[in-house]
Amino acid sequence: MKLTETVIELEKKIASILDEVRELKMRVYALEDQNTQLRAELYAKKSQVPGEGYDNLARLYEEGFHICPAHFARARTDGEDCLFCLGFLQRS
């Protein structure tokens, strides 16, 4: 194989790789746009429903479950108050 033919083949391979890089770049742009849109939607939902998380935790506590990190989702014995849970509710 002549040197010129080898260089031509290498040039074709490089062009093919460059096409793949361009395609990947377009996919990255699309993903970045989608990420930006999803972040905006998530931010909008957070600002629309203030305190929903707190309300859910308070409801769980009233139903007799721990909401403190140490015993999260475990049933409180005999409905006794937990100082950790109460402290957590007061901080939120």
Disulfide bonds with the S-S distance in Angstrom:
none
